[in-house]
């Protein structure tokens, strides 16, 4: 029984203690928005011009996860905009609903990672300071059909989930480990949804753009 | 950032957790296999896409079982070959009642949820990076299957088996299908099996 309590403490108690109320509120269990309603103007790239932040230890991995989640959210917001501007033809509602819902969860994930940083006295990650940012935005710009947006999502989720999973194994901080353990599977569920909509219900293989990011991908 | 290690789990705790996770995998794989022989899962009234999901899950769970078994013996434990004792009777009671593809999906959805929640819990508590990585990889695979099953379950429950096809008719799919596969912003853990359950 002691161990059971210990397992629950790791996932609930210590997460609350380390992340604080703000982090938990920023990452609720509420279902994602079913319709595109979030800030249509938000996907504009936010160039990072600040000096490199001296994150130490686990903080660097947490910052990487924050930036990766933020990039995923930003790409999905951009995809929703692209779906609405007519250049992709008629984009089915199920596709835009997916993009909006998954993007909303990634926004919450980024907020939760940042709350972990600020609770530890480190600055939150602003923007999407990653070496792959321009490549990923260019891939979104090349989308020519609704299915291209779904293929992009398969890559985004593989990148995000893989990045978080890789850090999860290495974190020594209980709060960071618990957060990573509960967020990586959500990316897997996003990826499964995109694959299903693409007609690959048993799983779609991501491209090279779906590779997990290492710590050296963080530019802030 | 808290400088402490991530948990007080010992090698003995690891073995118990790994054996319990394996017991759930054994049960899930066995259930999928049994459902493949059911008329509604693999027979005349089966939905072809669901039949494909069952076959793929059997393979994935076989790989998961091998990996978890290797980890168990590597941690000094005995391989777990028995199905989970808590959910085994539940499955035994449910199998004779499976009549439709929706019944098939509903049963494995329950098992995948418990399996994924257990492994997500393990992924934060096991004592080594390699074991945590394994648990999260297998748990994420289970979560992905859960997402797909949630979508299929939603369509079947709405009487739209005609939309459970690959590739889907995107224009005909209800918009809500786009998010029904990921209901939680953080993957839940309340249903995680206690580590001693299948040890």
HADDOCK unambig.tbl for C-alpha pairs under 7 A between the chains (distance, minus, plus):
assign (segid A and resid 4 and name CA) (segid B and resid 194 and name CA) 5.81 0.50 0.50
assign (segid A and resid 7 and name CA) (segid B and resid 121 and name CA) 6.64 0.50 0.50
assign (segid A and resid 7 and name CA) (segid B and resid 125 and name CA) 6.28 0.50 0.50
assign (segid A and resid 10 and name CA) (segid B and resid 124 and name CA) 6.85 0.50 0.50
assign (segid A and resid 10 and name CA) (segid B and resid 125 and name CA) 6.92 0.50 0.50
assign (segid A and resid 11 and name CA) (segid B and resid 121 and name CA) 6.91 0.50 0.50
assign (segid A and resid 27 and name CA) (segid B and resid 185 and name CA) 6.30 0.50 0.50
assign (segid A and resid 27 and name CA) (segid B and resid 186 and name CA) 6.90 0.50 0.50
assign (segid A and resid 28 and name CA) (segid B and resid 185 and name CA) 6.12 0.50 0.50
assign (segid A and resid 29 and name CA) (segid B and resid 184 and name CA) 4.77 0.50 0.50
assign (segid A and resid 29 and name CA) (segid B and resid 185 and name CA) 5.00 0.50 0.50
assign (segid A and resid 29 and name CA) (segid B and resid 186 and name CA) 6.04 0.50 0.50
assign (segid A and resid 30 and name CA) (segid B and resid 184 and name CA) 6.16 0.50 0.50
assign (segid A and resid 30 and name CA) (segid B and resid 185 and name CA) 6.64 0.50 0.50
assign (segid A and resid 31 and name CA) (segid B and resid 183 and name CA) 4.85 0.50 0.50
assign (segid A and resid 31 and name CA) (segid B and resid 184 and name CA) 5.67 0.50 0.50
assign (segid A and resid 31 and name CA) (segid B and resid 185 and name CA) 6.92 0.50 0.50
assign (segid A and resid 32 and name CA) (segid B and resid 179 and name CA) 6.94 0.50 0.50
assign (segid A and resid 32 and name CA) (segid B and resid 183 and name CA) 6.83 0.50 0.50
assign (segid A and resid 34 and name CA) (segid B and resid 176 and name CA) 6.37 0.50 0.50
assign (segid A and resid 34 and name CA) (segid B and resid 179 and name CA) 6.57 0.50 0.50
assign (segid A and resid 92 and name CA) (segid B and resid 170 and name CA) 6.04 0.50 0.50
assign (segid A and resid 92 and name CA) (segid B and resid 171 and name CA) 5.11 0.50 0.50
assign (segid A and resid 93 and name CA) (segid B and resid 175 and name CA) 5.25 0.50 0.50
assign (segid A and resid 94 and name CA) (segid B and resid 170 and name CA) 6.77 0.50 0.50
assign (segid A and resid 94 and name CA) (segid B and resid 173 and name CA) 6.44 0.50 0.50
assign (segid A and resid 94 and name CA) (segid B and resid 174 and name CA) 6.30 0.50 0.50
assign (segid A and resid 94 and name CA) (segid B and resid 175 and name CA) 3.94 0.50 0.50
assign (segid A and resid 94 and name CA) (segid B and resid 176 and name CA) 6.66 0.50 0.50
assign (segid A and resid 94 and name CA) (segid B and resid 177 and name CA) 6.40 0.50 0.50
assign (segid A and resid 94 and name CA) (segid B and resid 178 and name CA) 4.96 0.50 0.50
assign (segid A and resid 95 and name CA) (segid B and resid 178 and name CA) 6.34 0.50 0.50
assign (segid A and resid 97 and name CA) (segid B and resid 175 and name CA) 6.06 0.50 0.50
assign (segid A and resid 97 and name CA) (segid B and resid 178 and name CA) 5.35 0.50 0.50
assign (segid A and resid 97 and name CA) (segid B and resid 179 and name CA) 6.75 0.50 0.50
assign (segid A and resid 98 and name CA) (segid B and resid 178 and name CA) 4.11 0.50 0.50
assign (segid A and resid 98 and name CA) (segid B and resid 179 and name CA) 5.44 0.50 0.50
assign (segid A and resid 101 and name CA) (segid B and resid 179 and name CA) 5.96 0.50 0.50
assign (segid A and resid 105 and name CA) (segid B and resid 185 and name CA) 5.60 0.50 0.50
assign (segid A and resid 120 and name CA) (segid B and resid 1 and name CA) 4.92 0.50 0.50
assign (segid A and resid 165 and name CA) (segid B and resid 133 and name CA) 6.88 0.50 0.50
assign (segid A and resid 165 and name CA) (segid B and resid 136 and name CA) 6.78 0.50 0.50
assign (segid A and resid 169 and name CA) (segid B and resid 129 and name CA) 4.47 0.50 0.50
assign (segid A and resid 169 and name CA) (segid B and resid 130 and name CA) 6.81 0.50 0.50
assign (segid A and resid 169 and name CA) (segid B and resid 132 and name CA) 5.37 0.50 0.50
assign (segid A and resid 169 and name CA) (segid B and resid 133 and name CA) 5.12 0.50 0.50
assign (segid A and resid 170 and name CA) (segid B and resid 129 and name CA) 5.73 0.50 0.50
assign (segid A and resid 172 and name CA) (segid B and resid 4 and name CA) 6.76 0.50 0.50
assign (segid A and resid 172 and name CA) (segid B and resid 5 and name CA) 4.99 0.50 0.50
assign (segid A and resid 172 and name CA) (segid B and resid 6 and name CA) 5.21 0.50 0.50
assign (segid A and resid 173 and name CA) (segid B and resid 1 and name CA) 6.77 0.50 0.50
assign (segid A and resid 173 and name CA) (segid B and resid 2 and name CA) 5.54 0.50 0.50
assign (segid A and resid 173 and name CA) (segid B and resid 3 and name CA) 6.27 0.50 0.50
assign (segid A and resid 173 and name CA) (segid B and resid 4 and name CA) 6.28 0.50 0.50
assign (segid A and resid 173 and name CA) (segid B and resid 5 and name CA) 6.21 0.50 0.50
assign (segid A and resid 173 and name CA) (segid B and resid 6 and name CA) 5.67 0.50 0.50
assign (segid A and resid 174 and name CA) (segid B and resid 5 and name CA) 6.95 0.50 0.50
assign (segid A and resid 174 and name CA) (segid B and resid 6 and name CA) 4.55 0.50 0.50
assign (segid A and resid 174 and name CA) (segid B and resid 7 and name CA) 6.90 0.50 0.50
assign (segid A and resid 177 and name CA) (segid B and resid 124 and name CA) 5.53 0.50 0.50
assign (segid A and resid 178 and name CA) (segid B and resid 124 and name CA) 5.19 0.50 0.50
assign (segid A and resid 181 and name CA) (segid B and resid 120 and name CA) 5.63 0.50 0.50
assign (segid A and resid 181 and name CA) (segid B and resid 123 and name CA) 5.81 0.50 0.50
assign (segid A and resid 181 and name CA) (segid B and resid 124 and name CA) 5.95 0.50 0.50
assign (segid A and resid 181 and name CA) (segid B and resid 136 and name CA) 6.58 0.50 0.50
assign (segid A and resid 182 and name CA) (segid B and resid 120 and name CA) 6.36 0.50 0.50
assign (segid A and resid 182 and name CA) (segid B and resid 186 and name CA) 5.21 0.50 0.50
assign (segid A and resid 182 and name CA) (segid B and resid 187 and name CA) 4.73 0.50 0.50
assign (segid A and resid 183 and name CA) (segid B and resid 186 and name CA) 5.51 0.50 0.50
assign (segid A and resid 183 and name CA) (segid B and resid 187 and name CA) 6.39 0.50 0.50
assign (segid A and resid 184 and name CA) (segid B and resid 140 and name CA) 6.86 0.50 0.50
assign (segid A and resid 185 and name CA) (segid B and resid 139 and name CA) 6.95 0.50 0.50
assign (segid A and resid 185 and name CA) (segid B and resid 140 and name CA) 4.44 0.50 0.50
assign (segid A and resid 185 and name CA) (segid B and resid 143 and name CA) 5.73 0.50 0.50
assign (segid A and resid 185 and name CA) (segid B and resid 187 and name CA) 6.54 0.50 0.50
assign (segid A and resid 186 and name CA) (segid B and resid 182 and name CA) 6.69 0.50 0.50
assign (segid A and resid 186 and name CA) (segid B and resid 185 and name CA) 6.89 0.50 0.50
assign (segid A and resid 186 and name CA) (segid B and resid 186 and name CA) 6.68 0.50 0.50
assign (segid A and resid 186 and name CA) (segid B and resid 187 and name CA) 6.16 0.50 0.50
assign (segid A and resid 188 and name CA) (segid B and resid 140 and name CA) 5.80 0.50 0.50
assign (segid A and resid 188 and name CA) (segid B and resid 143 and name CA) 6.55 0.50 0.50
assign (segid A and resid 188 and name CA) (segid B and resid 144 and name CA) 5.20 0.50 0.50
assign (segid A and resid 189 and name CA) (segid B and resid 143 and name CA) 6.01 0.50 0.50
assign (segid A and resid 189 and name CA) (segid B and resid 144 and name CA) 4.62 0.50 0.50
assign (segid A and resid 189 and name CA) (segid B and resid 147 and name CA) 5.19 0.50 0.50
assign (segid A and resid 189 and name CA) (segid B and resid 181 and name CA) 6.43 0.50 0.50
assign (segid A and resid 189 and name CA) (segid B and resid 182 and name CA) 5.79 0.50 0.50
assign (segid A and resid 190 and name CA) (segid B and resid 182 and name CA) 6.61 0.50 0.50
assign (segid A and resid 192 and name CA) (segid B and resid 144 and name CA) 5.28 0.50 0.50
assign (segid A and resid 192 and name CA) (segid B and resid 147 and name CA) 6.34 0.50 0.50
assign (segid A and resid 192 and name CA) (segid B and resid 148 and name CA) 6.20 0.50 0.50
assign (segid A and resid 193 and name CA) (segid B and resid 147 and name CA) 6.64 0.50 0.50
assign (segid A and resid 193 and name CA) (segid B and resid 148 and name CA) 6.47 0.50 0.50
assign (segid A and resid 193 and name CA) (segid B and resid 181 and name CA) 6.34 0.50 0.50
assign (segid A and resid 196 and name CA) (segid B and resid 148 and name CA) 6.91 0.50 0.50
assign (segid A and resid 197 and name CA) (segid B and resid 168 and name CA) 6.39 0.50 0.50
assign (segid A and resid 198 and name CA) (segid B and resid 167 and name CA) 6.31 0.50 0.50
assign (segid A and resid 199 and name CA) (segid B and resid 166 and name CA) 4.41 0.50 0.50
assign (segid A and resid 199 and name CA) (segid B and resid 167 and name CA) 3.58 0.50 0.50
assign (segid A and resid 199 and name CA) (segid B and resid 168 and name CA) 5.89 0.50 0.50
assign (segid A and resid 200 and name CA) (segid B and resid 166 and name CA) 6.66 0.50 0.50
assign (segid A and resid 201 and name CA) (segid B and resid 148 and name CA) 6.86 0.50 0.50
assign (segid A and resid 202 and name CA) (segid B and resid 53 and name CA) 6.14 0.50 0.50
assign (segid A and resid 202 and name CA) (segid B and resid 56 and name CA) 6.54 0.50 0.50
